[in-house]
Amino acid sequence: MFKLLKSDTHSRARLGALMTAHGMVETPVFMPVGTRATVKTLDNADLQNIGVRTILGNTYHLNLRPGMDVVRAAGGLHSFMSWDGPILTDSGGFQIFSLSKIAKIREDGVEFKSHIDGKKLFLGPEESMEIQRHLASDIAMVFDDCPPYGASKKDVSSAIDRTHRWAVKCFNQTRADGQLVFGIIQGGCYEDLREQSAAEITGIEFDGYAIGGLSVGEPEPEMLRIAEYTAPMIPANKPRYAMGLGTPAQLVELVARGVDMFDCVLPTRVARNGTAYTFTGAFSLKSSQFKNDFQPIDEQCDCFACVQHSRSYIRHLLNVDEILGLRLLTIHNLRTYMRLMQDIREHIANGTFDGFREEFKTNYRPTNRVAEQRKTG
């Protein structure tokens, strides 16, 4: 199901191919987040034109709305949203972290109060896998306990014990035809707990393994340190997935540390706030400095927004709250991510990833790179 095609000689970067029921996933890969059976503001044609092949859905949210009866009657999530590429579904475990104020952890699962109407609901490993079976996603994630950054070692230890018990239950559940299941390694920023969790989870013959418990409030150096520490603990013949990450610069560094798969809400979320990503940094397109700027967002980008429209026009749309502005900027940001992953794969294949990584690190600034360039001429 996963074939390792090439390993970089100067880093842990890997080139691979993951076969799923709906086609091959070339790795390293970035997967846009489609929590509620849609990537916000975009339709399927947009995604295909951008170069997206694999997307995410969320078990917790789709179970609430539209509900499993609707998705099952439609023939599964692919049919429901008319998407013919691979889909990975999160288990709902991350909602233990993100909805912690309305969640109560039990040994057999989690009690939630619906964020929609306050009704009580329960989600455990059996329930999560049953929902994902009805969703018929290509890759289902196990139900795990994801503690926040700063949790005590005792609490993180309890979380990895639960994660292991729940993983065993998830592994033994019935799957949809051709459905792959990935285990999740927890352990916070504690190296010994990461080792314990990795040994327990990789001891179960899952189809792939994720590094969970990152992007939960930890500083970036800690995130990179733990990812680098944990990735080699995952068998080389299985895909390695860092959940919930990251910025363009983080993706390059995580690939160098041996990670194959990524997802993150950042490119779509910041687009809706007016921020554009480029290979040299991120900047706010709402700024007044772009009022009369008739260049594309990024002259190197081949997306529809950059080919057809200017910074000035998209800035105008954003500042008058026109939906098209959100759509165009989302198209651009996701195309930037797809171009980045394509470049990474090509450089690994050509044996030039190390030089690409250094050049990217030199040129990338987290914010206001365009503004800096304009100020300096």
C-alpha positions in Angstrom: 0.0 0.0 0.0 2.9 2.3 0.7 6.1 2.2 -1.5 9.2 4.1 -0.5 10.6 5.4 -3.8 13.7 7.3 -2.7 15.4 8.6 0.4 17.4 11.9 0.4 21.1 11.5 1.2 21.5 14.7 3.1 18.3 14.6 5.3 15.5 12.2 6.2 13.3 13.4 3.4 11.5 10.7 1.5 9.7 10.2 -1.8 6.8 7.7 -1.7 3.5 6.5 -3.1 0.5 5.5 -1.0 -2.2 3.4 -2.8 -5.8 4.0 -1.7 -9.2 2.8 -2.9 -9.5 6.1 -4.8 -6.1 6.4 -6.3 -2.4 7.0 -5.5 -1.2 9.7 -3.1 2.2 11.0 -4.0 4.2 11.8 -0.9 5.3 14.2 0.6 1.7 15.5 0.3 -0.3 18.4 1.8 -4.0 17.7 2.3 -6.4 20.6 2.5 -9.0 20.5 5.3 -12.6 20.0 4.3 -14.1 19.6 7.8 -17.8 19.6 6.8 -17.4 17.9 3.3 -16.1 21.1 1.7 -12.9 23.1 1.5 -14.2 26.5 2.5 -15.2 28.8 -0.4 -14.0 26.3 -3.1 -15.8 23.7 -5.3 -14.3 20.5 -6.6 -13.3 22.0 -9.9 -11.3 24.6 -8.1 -9.5 21.9 -6.1 -8.7 19.9 -9.2 -7.4 22.9 -11.0 -5.2 23.8 -8.1 -3.7 20.3 -8.1 -5.4 18.9 -5.0 -5.9 15.1 -5.0 -6.5 14.3 -1.3 -8.7 16.1 1.2 -9.8 15.7 4.8 -13.2 15.4 6.5 -14.0 15.4 10.2 -15.9 12.6 11.9 -17.2 14.7 14.8 -18.6 17.5 12.6 -20.0 15.3 9.9 -21.8 13.1 12.4 -23.6 16.2 13.8 -24.4 17.7 10.4 -25.6 16.3 8.1 -25.6 13.1 10.1 -24.7 9.5 9.2 -28.1 8.7 7.9 -27.8 11.3 5.1 -24.2 10.4 4.2 -25.0 6.6 4.2 -28.0 7.2 2.0 -25.9 9.1 -0.4 -23.5 6.1 -0.7 -20.7 7.5 1.4 -18.8 10.7 1.7 -17.3 10.5 -1.8 -20.7 10.3 -3.4 -22.2 12.9 -1.1 -19.7 15.5 -2.1 -19.0 14.2 -5.6 -15.3 13.9 -4.9 -13.4 11.1 -6.7 -10.0 11.5 -5.0 -8.8 10.0 -1.7 -10.3 11.3 1.5 -8.8 11.0 5.0 -11.1 11.4 8.0 -10.0 12.6 11.3 -11.5 10.5 14.1 -12.8 13.3 16.3 -10.0 12.9 18.8 -8.7 16.4 18.1 -12.0 17.8 19.3 -11.0 16.6 22.8 -8.5 19.4 22.6 -10.3 22.0 20.5 -13.6 21.6 22.3 -12.2 20.9 25.8 -14.6 23.3 27.5 -17.6 21.2 26.4 -15.9 17.7 26.6 -15.5 15.3 29.5 -13.0 12.4 29.0 -14.0 9.0 30.2 -12.0 5.8 30.0 -14.3 4.5 27.2 -14.5 7.7 25.2 -15.6 11.4 25.5 -18.9 13.0 26.4 -19.5 16.2 24.4 -22.1 18.9 24.6 -22.9 19.7 21.0 -21.4 23.1 20.0 -24.6 23.6 17.9 -27.4 23.0 20.3 -25.9 21.8 23.6 -27.2 18.3 23.3 -25.2 15.6 24.9 -23.4 13.1 22.7 -20.8 10.4 23.2 -17.8 9.5 21.0 -15.5 6.6 21.7 -13.3 4.3 19.6 -16.1 2.1 18.5 -18.4 5.0 17.7 -15.7 6.9 15.8 -14.8 3.8 13.6 -18.4 3.1 12.9 -19.0 6.6 11.7 -15.8 6.5 9.6 -17.0 3.2 8.1 -20.2 4.8 7.0 -18.3 7.8 5.7 -16.2 5.2 3.7 -13.1 7.4 3.7 -10.0 6.0 2.2 -8.0 6.6 5.4 -9.6 6.5 8.8 -7.7 7.8 11.9 -7.9 6.0 15.2 -9.7 7.8 18.1 -7.0 9.2 20.4 -6.6 11.5 23.4 -4.8 14.7 22.4 -3.7 16.7 25.5 -2.8 20.4 25.2 0.7 21.8 25.4 1.7 22.3 29.0 -0.2 19.3 30.4 1.5 17.6 33.3 3.6 14.5 32.6 1.1 12.5 34.7 -1.8 13.7 32.5 0.1 13.1 29.2 1.0 9.6 30.5 -2.7 8.9 31.2 -3.6 10.2 27.7 -1.1 7.8 26.0 -2.5 4.9 28.0 -6.0 5.8 26.8 -4.7 6.3 23.3 -3.2 2.8 23.2 -6.3 1.1 24.6 -8.5 3.0 22.2 -6.2 2.2 19.3 -6.5 -1.5 20.0 -10.3 -1.2 19.9 -10.2 0.8 16.7 -8.0 -1.8 15.0 -10.5 -4.5 15.8 -13.5 -2.6 14.3 -15.0 -3.4 10.9 -13.8 -1.2 8.1 -15.3 0.0 4.9 -14.1 -1.8 1.8 -10.5 -0.9 1.0 -10.3 1.5 4.0 -6.9 2.1 5.5 -6.5 2.9 9.2 -3.7 5.0 10.7 -2.5 4.9 14.3 -1.6 8.0 16.3 1.4 8.5 18.5 1.0 10.9 21.4 3.3 11.9 24.3 3.4 15.7 24.3 6.9 17.1 24.5 8.2 14.3 26.7 10.7 12.2 24.9 10.3 9.1 27.1 6.5 9.2 26.7 6.9 9.6 22.9 9.1 6.5 22.9 6.5 4.6 25.0 3.6 5.7 22.8 5.5 4.9 19.5 6.4 1.4 20.7 2.8 0.7 21.7 1.1 2.1 18.6 3.6 0.8 16.0 3.2 -2.6 17.7 -0.2 -2.7 16.1 -0.1 -3.3 12.4 -1.7 -0.1 11.2 -1.4 1.0 7.5 0.3 4.2 8.5 1.2 6.2 11.6 0.7 9.8 12.7 2.6 12.1 15.0 -0.3 13.6 17.0 -0.3 16.1 19.8 1.5 18.8 17.9 0.0 22.2 16.9 -1.6 22.3 20.3 0.1 25.5 21.6 3.7 24.5 21.7 6.5 26.8 20.4 7.7 26.0 16.9 11.2 24.8 18.1 9.5 22.3 20.3 7.2 21.1 17.5 10.2 20.5 15.2 12.2 18.8 18.0 9.4 16.4 18.8 8.6 15.6 15.2 12.3 15.0 14.5 12.6 12.8 17.6 9.4 10.8 16.8 9.5 10.3 13.0 12.4 7.7 13.0 10.3 5.6 15.5 7.8 4.9 12.7 8.7 2.0 10.5 10.3 3.1 7.2 7.9 1.1 5.1 4.8 3.0 6.5 3.7 6.6 5.8 4.4 9.2 8.5 1.8 11.8 9.0 2.2 15.0 11.1 -1.3 16.1 12.0 -2.4 19.8 11.9 0.8 21.2 10.4 1.9 23.7 9.1 3.3 26.9 7.4 5.3 26.6 4.2 8.6 26.9 6.0 7.5 24.3 8.6 6.5 21.8 5.8 10.0 22.0 4.3 11.6 21.4 7.6 9.3 18.6 8.6 9.9 16.9 5.2 13.6 17.1 6.0 12.9 15.3 9.3 11.2 12.4 7.6 7.5 13.3 7.5 5.4 12.3 4.5 1.9 13.7 5.0 0.4 16.9 6.3 -2.8 18.8 6.8 -3.6 22.2 8.1 -6.3 24.8 8.1 -3.8 27.7 7.8 -3.8 28.3 4.0 -7.6 28.5 3.9 -8.2 30.2 7.3 -5.7 33.0 6.8 -7.0 33.6 3.2 -10.4 34.4 4.7 -8.6 37.0 6.9 -6.8 38.5 3.9 -3.4 36.9 4.2 -1.5 35.6 1.2 1.3 33.0 1.3 4.2 33.0 -1.2 7.5 31.2 -1.2 9.1 34.2 0.4 6.6 34.8 3.2 3.1 35.8 4.1 1.6 39.3 3.9 -1.8 41.0 4.4 -3.3 41.9 1.1 -5.7 44.2 2.8 -2.9 46.7 3.4 -3.3 50.2 1.8 0.1 49.8 0.1 -1.6 47.5 -2.5 -4.4 49.9 -3.4 -2.8 50.8 -6.7 -0.7 47.7 -7.1 -1.7 46.0 -10.3 0.8 43.1 -10.1 -0.4 39.6 -9.4 -0.3 38.4 -5.8 2.8 36.4 -6.8 4.4 36.7 -10.2 5.8 33.1 -9.9 2.3 31.6 -9.2 0.2 30.1 -12.0 -3.1 30.0 -10.1 -6.3 31.6 -11.6 -6.2 34.5 -9.1 -2.6 35.4 -10.1 -3.1 34.9 -13.8 -6.4 36.8 -14.0 -6.4 39.4 -11.3 -4.2 42.0 -9.5 -3.4 42.7 -5.9 -5.4 45.9 -6.1 -8.5 44.1 -7.3 -8.4 41.3 -4.8 -7.6 43.8 -2.0 -10.7 45.7 -3.1 -12.9 42.6 -2.9 -11.6 41.7 0.5 -12.1 45.2 1.9 -15.7 45.4 0.7 -16.5 41.9 2.0 -17.1 40.3 -1.4 -17.1 36.5 -1.3 -15.0 36.4 -4.5 -12.1 37.9 -2.6 -12.1 35.0 -0.1 -12.4 32.5 -3.0 -9.5 34.0 -5.0 -7.2 34.2 -2.1 -8.0 30.7 -1.0 -7.3 29.4 -4.5 -3.9 31.2 -4.4 -2.9 30.0 -1.0 -3.7 26.4 -1.7 -2.0 26.5 -5.1 1.1 27.9 -3.3 1.0 24.8 -1.0 0.5 22.5 -4.0 3.4 24.1 -5.9 5.6 23.8 -2.8 4.9 20.1 -2.4 5.5 19.4 -6.1 8.8 21.2 -5.9 9.8 19.2 -2.8 9.0 15.9 -4.5 10.9 16.9 -7.6 14.0 18.0 -5.6 14.0 14.8 -3.6 13.7 12.8 -6.9 16.6 14.8 -8.4 18.8 14.6 -5.3 18.7 18.4 -4.9 16.5 18.8 -1.9 19.3 19.9 0.4 20.0 23.0 -1.8 16.3 23.7 -2.2 15.8 23.6 1.6 18.7 26.0 2.3 17.5 28.4 -0.4 13.9 28.3 0.9 15.1 28.9 4.5 17.1 31.9 3.4 14.3 33.5 1.4 11.3 32.9 3.6 10.1 35.4 6.2 7.0 34.6 8.3 5.3 37.9 7.7 5.4 41.1 5.6 8.0 39.9 3.2 6.3 41.8 0.3 6.1 45.0 2.4 9.8 44.7 3.2 10.8 44.3 -0.4 8.7 47.3 -1.5 10.2 49.5 1.2 13.8 48.6 0.2 13.1 49.2 -3.5 
